[in-house]
Amino acid sequence: MAAVTGASSGLGAEFARQLADQGYALVLIACQRELLEALAYELRRKNSTQVDVMVAVLTDPIELERIAEHITALPNLVLLVNNAGLGAGVPTKRTSTNKWA
């Protein structure tokens, strides 16, 4: 089993597709339920694989702890793709490192 954060679009969704093609069962994690459910449906249909969806905003410490507890309790988790992103809303070269701490 593999868990993918930021799985609702972009690289996270592509990681999930590639892992499903390789036969992994998946836990998809992101904040956009509709996109996660659509991807889960696609992967189940194409690969006949187990796909669980967890909706969470990973910048929220309580939700992050909930997700961490859930995935660390999975007995067969072998891979974590920690792809969830965070943006400060300004160009990187003008961003203080304090914004990322």
C-alpha positions as CSV (number, residue, x, y, z in Angstrom):
1,M,0.0,0.0,0.0
2,A,1.1,3.5,-0.8
3,A,-0.1,6.9,0.6
4,V,0.0,10.0,-1.6
5,T,-0.4,13.5,-0.2
6,G,-1.4,16.3,-2.6
7,A,-3.1,13.6,-4.7
8,S,-6.0,15.7,-6.1
9,S,-4.1,17.0,-9.1
10,G,-0.7,17.6,-10.8
11,L,2.2,15.4,-9.7
12,G,0.3,13.9,-6.8
13,A,-2.4,12.5,-9.2
14,E,0.3,11.3,-11.6
15,F,2.2,9.5,-8.7
16,A,-1.1,7.8,-7.8
17,R,-1.7,6.7,-11.4
18,Q,1.8,5.3,-11.8
19,L,1.5,3.5,-8.4
20,A,-1.9,2.0,-9.3
21,D,-0.5,0.8,-12.6
22,Q,2.2,-1.0,-10.6
23,G,-0.4,-2.7,-8.5
24,Y,-0.3,-0.7,-5.3
25,A,-3.4,-0.2,-3.1
26,L,-3.6,3.5,-2.4
27,V,-4.6,6.1,0.2
28,L,-5.1,9.4,-1.6
29,I,-4.9,12.5,0.6
30,A,-5.7,16.1,-0.3
31,C,-8.1,18.9,0.6
32,Q,-10.3,18.7,-2.5
33,R,-12.8,15.9,-2.1
34,E,-14.4,16.1,-5.5
35,L,-11.0,15.7,-7.3
36,L,-9.9,12.9,-5.0
37,E,-13.1,11.0,-5.5
38,A,-12.9,11.4,-9.3
39,L,-9.3,10.1,-9.3
40,A,-10.2,7.2,-7.0
41,Y,-13.0,6.2,-9.3
42,E,-10.6,6.4,-12.3
43,L,-8.0,4.2,-10.6
44,R,-10.5,1.7,-9.3
45,R,-12.1,1.3,-12.7
46,K,-8.8,1.1,-14.6
47,N,-6.7,-1.0,-12.2
48,S,-9.3,-2.8,-10.0
49,T,-7.2,-1.6,-7.0
50,Q,-8.2,-0.6,-3.5
51,V,-8.2,3.2,-3.3
52,D,-9.1,5.0,0.0
53,V,-9.7,8.8,0.1
54,M,-8.8,11.0,3.0
55,V,-9.8,14.7,2.9
56,A,-7.5,17.0,5.0
57,V,-5.9,20.4,5.0
58,L,-2.4,19.4,6.0
59,T,-1.5,22.9,7.2
60,D,-4.0,22.3,10.0
61,P,-2.1,20.6,12.9
62,I,-5.1,18.6,14.0
63,E,-5.9,17.3,10.5
64,L,-2.2,16.5,10.0
65,E,-2.1,14.5,13.2
66,R,-5.3,12.6,12.2
67,I,-3.7,11.7,8.8
68,A,-0.4,10.8,10.4
69,E,-2.1,8.5,12.9
70,H,-4.2,6.8,10.2
71,I,-1.3,6.1,7.8
72,T,1.1,5.0,10.5
73,A,-1.4,2.4,11.7
74,L,-1.7,0.8,8.3
75,P,-0.1,-2.6,8.6
76,N,0.9,-2.9,4.9
77,L,2.0,0.7,4.1
78,V,5.3,0.5,2.3
79,L,5.5,3.9,0.5
80,L,4.7,7.5,1.3
81,V,4.7,10.1,-1.5
82,N,4.7,13.3,0.5
83,N,3.7,15.6,-2.3
84,A,1.4,18.1,-0.6
85,G,2.5,21.7,-1.4
86,L,2.3,25.0,0.3
87,G,2.6,28.4,-1.3
88,A,3.3,31.8,0.3
89,G,1.6,33.7,-2.5
90,V,4.6,35.7,-3.6
91,P,7.6,34.9,-5.9
92,T,10.1,32.6,-4.1
93,K,13.0,35.1,-4.5
94,R,11.0,37.7,-2.5
95,T,9.9,35.3,0.2
96,S,11.5,35.3,3.7
97,T,12.6,31.9,4.9
98,N,10.4,32.6,7.9
99,K,7.4,32.1,5.7
100,W,8.4,28.4,5.3
101,A,9.2,27.6,8.9
